[in-house]
């Protein structure tokens, strides 16, 4: 008499709820990342130098991408949807790209360091939170 057994899946998916882009986020988490954004924007904008001339097309496109990512982040956070974290990570990435382009253009100083740091922190926290929740 032989017995056959069915192999168990490597990961037991019955104990963990399925995570989708529209999964609901805890309100405290949303408020914490929104506070991170508020502080980061305050620091970056308060240290930003005055423009010295007309912005380039690249600068306008980076600014537009940043504003759209902020709008998507706010929308996702108000709806408490998980995709808001992806929009938040995108915004952090756009901050990093903007800082890199500014440093290639010759900008230096505390503002540039603040933009690099805040972009990296927002990107890292948003990615880590997306993976966890």
The first five atom37 places (N, CA, C, CB, O) and aatype in JSON, in Angstrom:
{
  "aatype": [20, 20, 20, 20, 20, 20, 20, 20, 20, 20, 20, 20, 20, 20, 20, 20, 20, 20, 20, 20, 20, 20, 20, 20, 20, 20, 20, 20, 20, 20, 20, 20, 20, 20, 20, 20, 20, 20, 20, 20, 20, 20, 20, 20, 20, 20, 20, 20, 20, 20, 20, 20, 20, 20, 20, 20, 20, 20, 20, 20, 20, 20, 20, 20, 20, 20, 20, 20, 20, 20, 20, 20, 20, 20, 20, 20, 20, 20, 20, 20, 20, 20, 20, 20, 20, 20, 20, 20, 20, 20, 20, 20, 20, 20, 20, 20, 20, 20, 20, 20, 20, 20, 20, 20, 20, 20, 20, 20, 20, 20, 20, 20, 20, 20, 20, 20, 20, 20, 20, 20, 20, 20, 20, 20, 20, 20, 20, 20, 20, 20, 20, 20, 20],
  "atom_mask": [
    [1, 1, 1, 1, 1],
    [1, 1, 1, 1, 1],
    [1, 1, 1, 1, 1],
    [1, 1, 1, 1, 1],
    [1, 1, 1, 1, 1],
    [1, 1, 1, 1, 1],
    [1, 1, 1, 1, 1],
    [1, 1, 1, 1, 1],
    [1, 1, 1, 1, 1],
    [1, 1, 1, 1, 1],
    [1, 1, 1, 1, 1],
    [1, 1, 1, 1, 1],
    [1, 1, 1, 1, 1],
    [1, 1, 1, 1, 1],
    [1, 1, 1, 1, 1],
    [1, 1, 1, 1, 1],
    [1, 1, 1, 1, 1],
    [1, 1, 1, 1, 1],
    [1, 1, 1, 1, 1],
    [1, 1, 1, 1, 1],
    [1, 1, 1, 1, 1],
    [1, 1, 1, 1, 1],
    [1, 1, 1, 1, 1],
    [1, 1, 1, 1, 1],
    [1, 1, 1, 1, 1],
    [1, 1, 1, 1, 1],
    [1, 1, 1, 1, 1],
    [1, 1, 1, 1, 1],
    [1, 1, 1, 1, 1],
    [1, 1, 1, 1, 1],
    [1, 1, 1, 1, 1],
    [1, 1, 1, 1, 1],
    [1, 1, 1, 1, 1],
    [1, 1, 1, 1, 1],
    [1, 1, 1, 1, 1],
    [1, 1, 1, 1, 1],
    [1, 1, 1, 1, 1],
    [1, 1, 1, 1, 1],
    [1, 1, 1, 1, 1],
    [1, 1, 1, 1, 1],
    [1, 1, 1, 1, 1],
    [1, 1, 1, 1, 1],
    [1, 1, 1, 1, 1],
    [1, 1, 1, 1, 1],
    [1, 1, 1, 1, 1],
    [1, 1, 1, 1, 1],
    [1, 1, 1, 1, 1],
    [1, 1, 1, 1, 1],
    [1, 1, 1, 1, 1],
    [1, 1, 1, 1, 1],
    [1, 1, 1, 1, 1],
    [1, 1, 1, 1, 1],
    [1, 1, 1, 1, 1],
    [1, 1, 1, 1, 1],
    [1, 1, 1, 1, 1],
    [1, 1, 1, 1, 1],
    [1, 1, 1, 1, 1],
    [1, 1, 1, 1, 1],
    [1, 1, 1, 1, 1],
    [1, 1, 1, 1, 1],
    [1, 1, 1, 1, 1],
    [1, 1, 1, 1, 1],
    [1, 1, 1, 1, 1],
    [1, 1, 1, 1, 1],
    [1, 1, 1, 1, 1],
    [1, 1, 1, 1, 1],
    [1, 1, 1, 1, 1],
    [1, 1, 1, 1, 1],
    [1, 1, 1, 1, 1],
    [1, 1, 1, 1, 1],
    [1, 1, 1, 1, 1],
    [1, 1, 1, 1, 1],
    [1, 1, 1, 1, 1],
    [1, 1, 1, 1, 1],
    [1, 1, 1, 1, 1],
    [1, 1, 1, 1, 1],
    [1, 1, 1, 1, 1],
    [1, 1, 1, 1, 1],
    [1, 1, 1, 1, 1],
    [1, 1, 1, 1, 1],
    [1, 1, 1, 1, 1],
    [1, 1, 1, 1, 1],
    [1, 1, 1, 1, 1],
    [1, 1, 1, 1, 1],
    [1, 1, 1, 1, 1],
    [1, 1, 1, 1, 1],
    [1, 1, 1, 1, 1],
    [1, 1, 1, 1, 1],
    [1, 1, 1, 1, 1],
    [1, 1, 1, 1, 1],
    [1, 1, 1, 1, 1],
    [1, 1, 1, 1, 1],
    [1, 1, 1, 1, 1],
    [1, 1, 1, 1, 1],
    [1, 1, 1, 1, 1],
    [1, 1, 1, 1, 1],
    [1, 1, 1, 1, 1],
    [1, 1, 1, 1, 1],
    [1, 1, 1, 1, 1],
    [1, 1, 1, 1, 1],
    [1, 1, 1, 1, 1],
    [1, 1, 1, 1, 1],
    [1, 1, 1, 1, 1],
    [1, 1, 1, 1, 1],
    [1, 1, 1, 1, 1],
    [1, 1, 1, 1, 1],
    [1, 1, 1, 1, 1],
    [1, 1, 1, 1, 1],
    [1, 1, 1, 1, 1],
    [1, 1, 1, 1, 1],
    [1, 1, 1, 1, 1],
    [1, 1, 1, 1, 1],
    [1, 1, 1, 1, 1],
    [1, 1, 1, 1, 1],
    [1, 1, 1, 1, 1],
    [1, 1, 1, 1, 1],
    [1, 1, 1, 1, 1],
    [1, 1, 1, 1, 1],
    [1, 1, 1, 1, 1],
    [1, 1, 1, 1, 1],
    [1, 1, 1, 1, 1],
    [1, 1, 1, 1, 1],
    [1, 1, 1, 1, 1],
    [1, 1, 1, 1, 1],
    [1, 1, 1, 1, 1],
    [1, 1, 1, 1, 1],
    [1, 1, 1, 1, 1],
    [1, 1, 1, 1, 1],
    [1, 1, 1, 1, 1],
    [1, 1, 1, 1, 1],
    [1, 1, 1, 1, 1],
    [1, 1, 1, 1, 1],
    [1, 1, 1, 1, 1]
  ],
  "atom_positions": [
    [[0.83, -1.16, 0.0], [0.0, 0.0, 0.0], [0.89, 1.24, 0.0], [-0.95, -0.02, 1.2], [1.72, 1.42, 0.89]],
    [[0.71, 2.08, -0.99], [1.5, 3.31, -1.08], [0.6, 4.5, -0.83], [2.2, 3.42, -2.46], [-0.57, 4.54, -1.22]],
    [[1.17, 5.45, -0.19], [0.42, 6.68, 0.05], [1.08, 7.8, -0.74], [0.38, 7.03, 1.58], [2.3, 7.9, -0.83]],
    [[0.26, 8.61, -1.29], [0.78, 9.76, -2.03], [0.45, 11.02, -1.24], [0.19, 9.84, -3.47], [-0.64, 11.17, -0.69]],
    [[1.37, 11.87, -1.21], [1.16, 13.15, -0.52], [1.36, 14.27, -1.53], [2.12, 13.33, 0.7], [2.19, 14.19, -2.43]],
    [[0.59, 15.27, -1.35], [0.77, 16.43, -2.21], [1.79, 17.36, -1.55], [-0.58, 17.17, -2.47], [1.75, 17.57, -0.34]],
    [[2.68, 17.9, -2.33], [3.69, 18.78, -1.74], [3.05, 20.07, -1.22], [4.79, 19.11, -2.76], [2.12, 20.61, -1.83]],
    [[3.56, 20.53, -0.11], [3.08, 21.79, 0.46], [3.74, 22.95, -0.28], [3.37, 21.87, 1.98], [4.9, 22.85, -0.69]],
    [[3.04, 24.04, -0.44], [3.66, 25.19, -1.09], [4.8, 25.73, -0.23], [2.62, 26.3, -1.36], [4.78, 25.61, 1.0]],
    [[5.79, 26.32, -0.88], [6.95, 26.85, -0.16], [6.54, 27.98, 0.78], [8.02, 27.34, -1.15], [7.13, 28.15, 1.84]],
    [[5.56, 28.75, 0.39], [5.08, 29.86, 1.21], [3.61, 29.62, 1.51], [5.3, 31.23, 0.5], [2.81, 29.4, 0.6]],
    [[3.27, 29.67, 2.77], [1.87, 29.49, 3.17], [1.15, 30.82, 3.0], [1.77, 28.97, 4.64], [1.33, 31.73, 3.81]],
    [[0.34, 30.92, 1.97], [-0.36, 32.17, 1.67], [-1.69, 32.29, 2.42], [-0.6, 32.28, 0.19], [-2.36, 33.32, 2.32]],
    [[-2.08, 31.28, 3.15], [-3.37, 31.34, 3.83], [-3.32, 32.22, 5.06], [-3.82, 29.95, 4.2], [-4.35, 32.75, 5.47]],
    [[-2.15, 32.37, 5.67], [-2.09, 33.14, 6.91], [-1.94, 34.64, 6.66], [-0.95, 32.65, 7.76], [-2.35, 35.44, 7.5]],
    [[-1.35, 35.04, 5.54], [-1.14, 36.46, 5.27], [-2.19, 36.95, 4.28], [0.29, 36.7, 4.71], [-2.49, 36.26, 3.3]],
    [[-2.74, 38.13, 4.52], [-3.72, 38.66, 3.58], [-3.04, 39.04, 2.26], [-4.45, 39.89, 4.18], [-1.87, 39.41, 2.24]],
    [[-3.76, 38.94, 1.2], [-3.24, 39.29, -0.12], [-3.05, 40.8, -0.2], [-4.2, 38.79, -1.24], [-3.96, 41.57, 0.12]],
    [[-1.87, 41.22, -0.64], [-1.59, 42.64, -0.79], [-1.72, 43.03, -2.25], [-0.18, 42.99, -0.24], [-1.11, 42.41, -3.12]],
    [[-2.5, 44.05, -2.51], [-2.63, 44.58, -3.85], [-2.32, 46.07, -3.8], [-4.07, 44.32, -4.42], [-2.12, 46.63, -2.72]],
    [[-2.28, 46.7, -4.94], [-2.01, 48.14, -4.97], [-3.12, 48.94, -4.32], [-1.83, 48.6, -6.4], [-2.91, 50.08, -3.89]],
    [[-4.31, 48.36, -4.24], [-5.43, 49.07, -3.62], [-5.68, 48.65, -2.18], [-6.68, 48.86, -4.44], [-6.72, 48.99, -1.61]],
    [[-4.75, 47.91, -1.59], [-4.89, 47.54, -0.18], [-4.86, 48.8, 0.68], [-3.77, 46.55, 0.26], [-4.16, 49.77, 0.36]],
    [[-5.61, 48.77, 1.77], [-5.7, 49.93, 2.65], [-4.49, 49.99, 3.59], [-6.99, 49.89, 3.46], [-4.07, 48.98, 4.15]],
    [[-3.96, 51.2, 3.73], [-2.82, 51.43, 4.63], [-3.33, 51.92, 5.98], [-1.84, 52.46, 4.02], [-4.36, 52.58, 6.05]],
    [[-2.6, 51.62, 7.06], [-2.97, 52.16, 8.37], [-2.82, 53.68, 8.38], [-2.1, 51.52, 9.49], [-1.89, 54.22, 7.79]],
    [[-3.74, 54.36, 9.04], [-3.74, 55.82, 9.05], [-2.47, 56.38, 9.67], [-4.97, 56.34, 9.8], [-1.96, 57.4, 9.2]],
    [[-1.94, 55.75, 10.7], [-0.7, 56.25, 11.33], [0.47, 56.19, 10.37], [-0.37, 55.44, 12.59], [1.32, 57.08, 10.37]],
    [[0.51, 55.16, 9.55], [1.57, 55.04, 8.56], [1.47, 56.16, 7.53], [1.51, 53.67, 7.86], [2.47, 56.79, 7.19]],
    [[0.28, 56.41, 7.05], [0.06, 57.47, 6.07], [0.45, 58.82, 6.66], [-1.41, 57.5, 5.61], [1.12, 59.62, 6.0]],
    [[0.05, 59.08, 7.9], [0.38, 60.35, 8.54], [1.88, 60.5, 8.76], [-0.35, 60.48, 9.86], [2.42, 61.59, 8.63]],
    [[2.56, 59.41, 9.1], [4.0, 59.47, 9.33], [4.75, 59.8, 8.04], [4.51, 58.13, 9.9], [5.66, 60.63, 8.05]],
    [[4.38, 59.18, 6.94], [5.07, 59.46, 5.68], [4.68, 60.84, 5.15], [4.76, 58.37, 4.63], [5.5, 61.52, 4.54]],
    [[3.45, 61.25, 5.38], [3.05, 62.61, 5.0], [3.85, 63.65, 5.79], [1.54, 62.82, 5.22], [4.23, 64.68, 5.25]],
    [[4.09, 63.38, 7.07], [4.92, 64.28, 7.88], [6.35, 64.31, 7.36], [4.9, 63.86, 9.37], [6.98, 65.37, 7.33]],
    [[6.87, 63.16, 6.95], [8.21, 63.11, 6.35], [8.27, 63.99, 5.11], [8.6, 61.66, 6.0], [9.24, 64.73, 4.92]],
    [[7.26, 63.91, 4.28], [7.19, 64.75, 3.08], [7.14, 66.23, 3.46], [5.97, 64.38, 2.24], [7.86, 67.04, 2.87]],
    [[6.3, 66.59, 4.43], [6.16, 67.99, 4.81], [7.47, 68.57, 5.32], [5.07, 68.14, 5.88], [7.87, 69.66, 4.92]],
    [[8.15, 67.85, 6.19], [9.43, 68.32, 6.72], [10.46, 68.41, 5.61], [9.93, 67.39, 7.85], [11.22, 69.38, 5.53]],
    [[10.51, 67.4, 4.75], [11.48, 67.39, 3.66], [11.27, 68.56, 2.71], [11.4, 66.07, 2.88], [12.23, 69.23, 2.32]],
    [[10.02, 68.81, 2.34], [9.74, 69.92, 1.43], [10.07, 71.26, 2.08], [8.28, 69.9, 1.0], [10.58, 72.16, 1.42]],
    [[9.78, 71.39, 3.37], [10.12, 72.63, 4.07], [11.62, 72.87, 4.05], [9.61, 72.58, 5.53], [12.07, 73.98, 3.76]],
    [[12.39, 71.84, 4.34], [13.85, 71.98, 4.37], [14.39, 72.32, 2.98], [14.52, 70.68, 4.89], [15.17, 73.25, 2.83]],
    [[13.97, 71.57, 1.98], [14.5, 71.78, 0.62], [14.1, 73.16, 0.1], [13.99, 70.69, -0.33], [14.94, 73.86, -0.46]],
    [[12.85, 73.54, 0.26], [12.41, 74.83, -0.28], [12.97, 76.01, 0.5], [10.9, 74.9, -0.29], [13.2, 77.08, -0.08]],
    [[13.2, 75.85, 1.79], [13.75, 76.97, 2.56], [15.23, 77.18, 2.25], [13.56, 76.73, 4.07], [15.74, 78.29, 2.42]],
    [[15.93, 76.14, 1.79], [17.35, 76.27, 1.45], [17.59, 76.53, -0.03], [18.09, 75.03, 1.87], [18.72, 76.8, -0.43]],
    [[16.55, 76.45, -0.85], [16.72, 76.57, -2.3], [17.19, 77.97, -2.67], [15.41, 76.24, -3.03], [16.65, 78.96, -2.18]],
    [[18.2, 78.06, -3.55], [18.66, 79.38, -4.0], [17.66, 79.99, -4.98], [20.05, 79.27, -4.65], [16.85, 79.29, -5.59]],
    [[17.73, 81.29, -5.11], [16.87, 81.99, -6.06], [17.3, 81.63, -7.48], [16.92, 83.53, -5.84], [18.5, 81.47, -7.74]],
    [[16.35, 81.5, -8.4], [16.72, 81.19, -9.79], [17.56, 82.32, -10.39], [15.45, 80.95, -10.64], [17.33, 83.49, -10.11]],
    [[18.53, 81.94, -11.2], [19.4, 82.94, -11.82], [19.03, 83.23, -13.27], [20.84, 82.48, -11.75], [19.56, 84.17, -13.85]],
    [[18.16, 82.47, -13.84], [17.77, 82.68, -15.22], [16.55, 81.85, -15.56], [18.92, 82.35, -16.17], [15.92, 81.26, -14.69]],
    [[16.25, 81.82, -16.84], [15.13, 81.0, -17.29], [15.46, 79.52, -17.14], [14.76, 81.33, -18.75], [16.58, 79.11, -17.43]],
    [[14.49, 78.72, -16.67], [14.76, 77.28, -16.52], [14.86, 76.59, -17.88], [13.66, 76.61, -15.66], [14.22, 77.0, -18.85]],
    [[15.66, 75.55, -17.92], [15.79, 74.77, -19.15], [14.57, 73.86, -19.31], [17.1, 73.92, -19.14], [13.77, 73.69, -18.39]],
    [[14.44, 73.29, -20.48], [13.34, 72.36, -20.73], [13.43, 71.16, -19.8], [13.36, 71.9, -22.2], [12.41, 70.67, -19.31]],
    [[14.65, 70.69, -19.55], [14.84, 69.55, -18.65], [14.37, 69.91, -17.24], [16.32, 69.12, -18.62], [13.71, 69.1, -16.59]],
    [[14.72, 71.1, -16.78], [14.3, 71.53, -15.44], [12.78, 71.62, -15.35], [14.94, 72.88, -15.08], [12.2, 71.27, -14.32]],
    [[12.15, 72.09, -16.4], [10.69, 72.19, -16.41], [10.07, 70.79, -16.36], [10.2, 72.95, -17.67], [9.1, 70.57, -15.63]],
    [[10.62, 69.85, -17.12], [10.08, 68.48, -17.12], [10.29, 67.79, -15.78], [10.74, 67.66, -18.23], [9.41, 67.08, -15.31]],
    [[11.45, 68.01, -15.15], [11.7, 67.43, -13.82], [10.73, 68.04, -12.81], [13.17, 67.67, -13.37], [10.17, 67.33, -11.98]],
    [[10.52, 69.35, -12.89], [9.57, 70.0, -11.99], [8.15, 69.49, -12.18], [9.6, 71.5, -12.2], [7.43, 69.28, -11.21]],
    [[7.76, 69.28, -13.43], [6.43, 68.74, -13.71], [6.29, 67.32, -13.18], [6.15, 68.77, -15.22], [5.26, 66.98, -12.59]],
    [[7.32, 66.5, -13.38], [7.28, 65.13, -12.86], [7.19, 65.14, -11.33], [8.53, 64.35, -13.31], [6.48, 64.32, -10.75]],
    [[7.9, 66.06, -10.69], [7.86, 66.16, -9.24], [6.46, 66.56, -8.76], [8.91, 67.17, -8.73], [5.93, 65.97, -7.82]],
    [[5.89, 67.56, -9.4], [4.55, 68.01, -9.0], [3.5, 66.92, -9.22], [4.16, 69.27, -9.78], [2.6, 66.75, -8.4]],
    [[3.6, 66.19, -10.32], [2.66, 65.1, -10.57], [2.83, 63.97, -9.55], [2.84, 64.55, -11.99], [1.85, 63.37, -9.13]],
    [[4.07, 63.7, -9.16], [4.29, 62.64, -8.16], [3.75, 63.07, -6.8], [5.78, 62.3, -8.05], [3.24, 62.24, -6.04]],
    [[3.87, 64.36, -6.47], [3.3, 64.86, -5.21], [1.77, 64.75, -5.24], [3.73, 66.34, -4.95], [1.15, 64.33, -4.26]],
    [[1.18, 65.12, -6.37], [-0.27, 65.02, -6.51], [-0.74, 63.57, -6.39], [-0.72, 65.62, -7.86], [-1.73, 63.29, -5.71]],
    [[-0.03, 62.65, -7.03], [-0.39, 61.23, -6.94], [-0.19, 60.71, -5.52], [0.45, 60.4, -7.93], [-1.0, 59.92, -5.03]],
    [[0.88, 61.15, -4.86], [1.13, 60.74, -3.47], [0.0, 61.22, -2.56], [2.48, 61.28, -2.97], [-0.52, 60.44, -1.76]],
    [[-0.36, 62.48, -2.69], [-1.46, 63.01, -1.86], [-2.76, 62.27, -2.12], [-1.65, 64.51, -2.13], [-3.49, 61.93, -1.19]],
    [[-3.05, 62.01, -3.38], [-4.28, 61.28, -3.72], [-4.27, 59.88, -3.12], [-4.46, 61.2, -5.24], [-5.25, 59.45, -2.51]],
    [[-3.15, 59.18, -3.28], [-3.04, 57.83, -2.72], [-3.12, 57.82, -1.21], [-1.74, 57.2, -3.15], [-3.71, 56.91, -0.63]],
    [[-2.54, 58.83, -0.56], [-2.57, 58.87, 0.9], [-3.95, 59.26, 1.42], [-1.53, 59.86, 1.41], [-4.38, 58.73, 2.45]],
    [[-4.63, 60.16, 0.75], [-5.99, 60.51, 1.17], [-6.91, 59.29, 1.05], [-6.55, 61.69, 0.33], [-7.78, 59.08, 1.89]],
    [[-6.7, 58.5, 0.0], [-7.5, 57.29, -0.19], [-6.96, 56.12, 0.64], [-7.53, 56.91, -1.66], [-7.59, 55.06, 0.7]],
    [[-5.78, 56.31, 1.28], [-5.1, 55.29, 2.08], [-4.84, 54.03, 1.26], [-5.94, 54.94, 3.32], [-4.98, 52.91, 1.76]],
    [[-4.45, 54.22, 0.02], [-4.17, 53.12, -0.89], [-2.67, 52.85, -0.93], [-4.71, 53.41, -2.3], [-1.86, 53.76, -0.79]],
    [[-2.32, 51.62, -1.13], [-0.92, 51.2, -1.15], [-0.15, 51.81, -2.31], [-0.84, 49.69, -1.21], [1.06, 52.02, -2.2]],
    [[-0.82, 52.1, -3.42], [-0.13, 52.68, -4.57], [0.38, 54.08, -4.27], [-1.05, 52.71, -5.76], [1.26, 54.57, -4.98]],
    [[-0.14, 54.72, -3.23], [0.38, 56.03, -2.83], [1.84, 55.94, -2.41], [-0.45, 56.59, -1.69], [2.59, 56.9, -2.56]],
    [[2.24, 54.78, -1.87], [3.65, 54.58, -1.51], [4.54, 54.52, -2.75], [3.81, 53.3, -0.68], [5.67, 54.99, -2.72]],
    [[4.03, 53.95, -3.83], [4.8, 53.94, -5.09], [4.95, 55.35, -5.64], [4.11, 53.04, -6.14], [6.02, 55.72, -6.13]],
    [[3.89, 56.14, -5.55], [3.97, 57.53, -5.99], [4.95, 58.31, -5.12], [2.58, 58.19, -5.95], [5.7, 59.15, -5.61]],
    [[4.95, 58.01, -3.82], [5.88, 58.66, -2.9], [7.33, 58.29, -3.25], [5.57, 58.26, -1.46], [8.2, 59.16, -3.25]],
    [[7.58, 57.03, -3.53], [8.92, 56.59, -3.92], [9.34, 57.25, -5.23], [8.98, 55.06, -4.06], [10.5, 57.62, -5.4]],
    [[8.41, 57.4, -6.15], [8.7, 58.08, -7.41], [9.09, 59.53, -7.15], [7.49, 58.02, -8.35], [10.03, 60.04, -7.77]],
    [[8.38, 60.19, -6.25], [8.73, 61.57, -5.9], [10.13, 61.68, -5.31], [7.72, 62.13, -4.93], [10.86, 62.61, -5.63]],
    [[10.49, 60.73, -4.46], [11.85, 60.72, -3.91], [12.88, 60.51, -5.0], [11.98, 59.63, -2.86], [13.94, 61.13, -4.99]],
    [[12.57, 59.64, -5.94], [13.48, 59.41, -7.07], [13.63, 60.65, -7.94], [12.98, 58.26, -7.91], [14.72, 60.95, -8.42]],
    [[12.52, 61.36, -8.16], [12.58, 62.59, -8.95], [13.42, 63.64, -8.22], [11.15, 63.14, -9.23], [14.17, 64.38, -8.86]],
    [[13.31, 63.71, -6.9], [14.16, 64.62, -6.13], [15.64, 64.29, -6.34], [13.81, 64.57, -4.64], [16.46, 65.19, -6.51]],
    [[15.97, 63.01, -6.32], [17.36, 62.6, -6.54], [17.83, 62.96, -7.95], [17.5, 61.09, -6.3], [18.95, 63.44, -8.12]],
    [[17.01, 62.72, -8.94], [17.38, 63.06, -10.32], [17.57, 64.57, -10.45], [16.31, 62.56, -11.32], [18.52, 65.03, -11.08]],
    [[16.66, 65.33, -9.85], [16.79, 66.79, -9.89], [18.07, 67.27, -9.23], [15.6, 67.44, -9.23], [18.73, 68.18, -9.73]],
    [[18.42, 66.67, -8.11], [19.66, 67.05, -7.42], [20.87, 66.7, -8.27], [19.75, 66.36, -6.05], [21.83, 67.47, -8.34]],
    [[20.83, 65.54, -8.92], [21.96, 65.14, -9.78], [22.12, 66.11, -10.94], [21.76, 63.71, -10.3], [23.24, 66.49, -11.29]],
    [[21.01, 66.51, -11.54], [21.09, 67.45, -12.66], [21.56, 68.82, -12.2], [19.73, 67.57, -13.35], [22.29, 69.5, -12.92]],
    [[21.15, 69.22, -11.0], [21.62, 70.51, -10.47], [23.12, 70.48, -10.21], [20.87, 70.86, -9.18], [23.82, 71.45, -10.51]],
    [[23.61, 69.38, -9.67], [25.05, 69.31, -9.41], [25.85, 69.27, -10.71], [25.37, 68.07, -8.55], [26.97, 69.78, -10.76]],
    [[25.29, 68.67, -11.77], [25.96, 68.7, -13.07], [25.97, 70.11, -13.64], [25.27, 67.74, -14.04], [26.86, 70.47, -14.41]],
    [[24.97, 70.91, -13.27], [24.89, 72.29, -13.74], [25.74, 73.26, -12.93], [23.48, 72.74, -13.72], [25.78, 74.45, -13.25]],
    [[26.42, 72.77, -11.9], [27.31, 73.64, -11.14], [26.77, 74.11, -9.8], [27.65, 74.8, -11.94], [27.48, 74.82, -9.09]],
    [[25.56, 73.74, -9.45], [25.03, 74.15, -8.15], [25.73, 73.37, -7.04], [23.5, 73.93, -8.08], [26.02, 72.18, -7.19]],
    [[25.98, 74.04, -5.94], [26.59, 73.4, -4.78], [25.94, 73.95, -3.52], [28.14, 73.63, -4.75], [25.06, 74.81, -3.59]],
    [[26.37, 73.46, -2.38], [25.91, 74.03, -1.12], [24.98, 73.13, -0.35], [25.25, 75.33, -1.37], [24.69, 72.0, -0.74]],
    [[24.51, 73.68, 0.77], [23.65, 72.93, 1.67], [22.33, 72.52, 1.06], [23.39, 73.74, 2.89], [21.8, 71.46, 1.38]],
    [[21.81, 73.35, 0.17], [20.54, 73.03, -0.48], [20.66, 71.73, -1.27], [20.09, 74.17, -1.39], [19.77, 70.88, -1.23]],
    [[21.76, 71.6, -2.0], [21.95, 70.4, -2.81], [22.09, 69.16, -1.93], [23.19, 70.55, -3.69], [21.53, 68.11, -2.25]],
    [[22.83, 69.28, -0.84], [22.97, 68.16, 0.1], [21.6, 67.8, 0.69], [23.97, 68.51, 1.24], [21.26, 66.62, 0.78]],
    [[20.83, 68.81, 1.07], [19.49, 68.57, 1.63], [18.6, 67.87, 0.62], [18.85, 69.89, 2.08], [17.82, 66.99, 0.98]],
    [[18.69, 68.25, -0.65], [17.86, 67.63, -1.67], [18.26, 66.17, -1.89], [17.95, 68.4, -2.98], [17.4, 65.31, -2.05]],
    [[19.57, 65.9, -1.89], [20.02, 64.51, -2.01], [19.53, 63.67, -0.83], [21.57, 64.45, -2.09], [19.0, 62.58, -1.01]],
    [[19.71, 64.2, 0.37], [19.35, 63.44, 1.58], [17.85, 63.2, 1.65], [19.82, 64.18, 2.85], [17.41, 62.07, 1.87]],
    [[17.05, 64.25, 1.45], [15.6, 64.08, 1.55], [15.07, 63.16, 0.44], [14.9, 65.44, 1.48], [14.18, 62.35, 0.69]],
    [[15.61, 63.29, -0.76], [15.18, 62.4, -1.85], [15.49, 60.95, -1.54], [15.85, 62.8, -3.15], [14.66, 60.06, -1.77]],
    [[16.69, 60.7, -1.02], [17.09, 59.33, -0.7], [16.26, 58.77, 0.45], [18.57, 59.27, -0.34], [15.86, 57.6, 0.42]],
    [[15.98, 59.59, 1.46], [15.19, 59.12, 2.61], [13.76, 58.82, 2.18], [15.19, 60.18, 3.74], [13.21, 57.77, 2.55]],
    [[13.15, 59.71, 1.41], [11.78, 59.48, 0.96], [11.7, 58.23, 0.09], [11.24, 60.71, 0.19], [10.8, 57.41, 0.25]],
    [[12.65, 58.09, -0.83], [12.67, 56.92, -1.7], [12.84, 55.64, -0.87], [13.8, 57.03, -2.73], [12.12, 54.67, -1.08]],
    [[13.79, 55.64, 0.05], [14.06, 54.44, 0.85], [12.92, 54.07, 1.78], [15.3, 54.64, 1.66], [12.53, 52.91, 1.86]],
    [[12.37, 55.06, 2.48], [11.27, 54.79, 3.41], [10.03, 54.32, 2.65], [10.94, 56.06, 4.24], [9.35, 53.39, 3.08]],
    [[9.74, 54.95, 1.53], [8.56, 54.56, 0.75], [8.7, 53.15, 0.2], [8.32, 55.55, -0.4], [7.75, 52.36, 0.23]],
    [[9.89, 52.82, -0.31], [10.11, 51.46, -0.83], [10.01, 50.42, 0.28], [11.49, 51.37, -1.5], [9.36, 49.39, 0.12]],
    [[10.67, 50.69, 1.41], [10.65, 49.72, 2.51], [9.23, 49.53, 3.04], [11.58, 50.19, 3.65], [8.83, 48.42, 3.36]],
    [[8.49, 50.62, 3.14], [7.12, 50.54, 3.63], [6.24, 49.78, 2.64], [6.55, 51.94, 3.88], [5.38, 49.0, 3.04]],
    [[6.44, 50.01, 1.35], [5.66, 49.3, 0.33], [5.9, 47.8, 0.43], [6.02, 49.8, -1.08], [4.96, 47.01, 0.3]],
    [[7.14, 47.4, 0.66], [7.45, 45.98, 0.78], [6.85, 45.37, 2.04], [8.95, 45.76, 0.77], [6.44, 44.21, 2.05]],
    [[6.8, 46.16, 3.1], [6.32, 45.63, 4.38], [4.8, 45.6, 4.46], [6.87, 46.45, 5.53], [4.22, 44.65, 4.99]],
    [[4.15, 46.62, 3.93], [2.69, 46.71, 4.02], [2.1, 46.41, 2.67], [2.24, 48.1, 4.53], [0.88, 46.43, 2.52]]
  ]
}
